[in-house]
């Protein structure tokens, strides 16, 4: 079992860059997929892809700032955590109203409950 220890500043920076590159690129890919779904009017799949993109952007910011990724798919919780990690992120991730969050969370919840992920 790994024992937690202190990382050098250089090691932390390397992890931040690695996490940013991986998670931000993946989030961008979900946005591209969302646009493709919108182009063919597959709005349910577009909502799912947009949810995934948003979740990955939140995870990216969390990993870069704290080296921790919360285990949740709830965008409101992820947004709240992101803003607590750095208040500047409220401008990056504006707090959307509950209707928008519920709409984006619905596709993920369905997949989790049906076990299709």
CORFENPE-V917292 format. One record per residue. N is the residue number from 0. BURIAL is + if it has 9 or more other ideal C-beta (glycine too) atoms within 8 Angstrom, else -. D_CENTER is the distance of its C-alpha to the mean C-alpha in Angstrom with 1 decimal. Layout:
N_BURIAL_D_CENTER / N_BURIAL_D_CENTER
//
This chain:
0_-_28.2 / 1_-_26.5 / 2_-_27.6 / 3_-_25.3 / 4_-_26.8 / 5_-_26.5 / 6_-_24.9 / 7_-_26.6 / 8_-_25.1 / 9_-_25.2 / 10_-_23.4 / 11_+_20.6 / 12_-_20.3 / 13_-_20.4 / 14_+_17.4 / 15_+_15.4 / 16_-_16.4 / 17_-_15.7 / 18_+_12.2 / 19_+_11.5 / 20_-_13.4 / 21_-_11.9 / 22_+_8.1 / 23_+_8.9 / 24_-_11.5 / 25_+_9.6 / 26_+_7.3 / 27_+_10.7 / 28_-_12.3 / 29_+_10.5 / 30_+_11.7 / 31_-_15.0 / 32_+_15.2 / 33_+_14.6 / 34_-_17.4 / 35_-_19.6 / 36_+_19.2 / 37_+_20.2 / 38_-_23.1 / 39_-_24.5 / 40_-_23.8 / 41_-_21.7 / 42_-_19.8 / 43_-_18.5 / 44_-_16.9 / 45_+_15.6 / 46_+_14.0 / 47_+_12.4 / 48_+_11.2 / 49_+_9.9 / 50_+_8.0 / 51_+_6.5 / 52_+_6.0 / 53_+_4.6 / 54_+_2.1 / 55_+_2.6 / 56_+_3.9 / 57_+_3.6 / 58_+_4.2 / 59_+_6.4 / 60_+_8.1 / 61_+_8.7 / 62_+_10.1 / 63_+_12.1 / 64_-_13.5 / 65_-_14.2 / 66_-_14.0 / 67_-_12.4 / 68_-_9.2 / 69_+_9.7 / 70_-_10.6 / 71_-_9.6 / 72_+_8.2 / 73_-_9.6 / 74_+_7.9 / 75_+_11.0 / 76_+_10.9 / 77_+_7.5 / 78_+_9.0 / 79_-_12.2 / 80_+_11.3 / 81_+_9.9 / 82_+_13.2 / 83_-_15.2 / 84_+_14.2 / 85_-_15.4 / 86_-_16.9 / 87_-_16.6 / 88_+_13.0 / 89_+_14.5 / 90_-_15.8 / 91_-_12.6 / 92_+_10.7 / 93_-_13.9 / 94_-_14.2 / 95_-_14.9 / 96_-_17.6 / 97_-_17.4 / 98_-_18.6 / 99_-_15.6 / 100_+_13.1 / 101_-_15.5 / 102_-_15.8 / 103_+_12.2 / 104_+_12.1 / 105_+_15.4 / 106_+_14.8 / 107_+_12.4 / 108_+_15.0 / 109_-_17.8 / 110_+_16.6 / 111_+_16.2 / 112_-_19.6 / 113_-_21.3 / 114_-_20.1 / 115_-_19.4 / 116_-_16.3
//
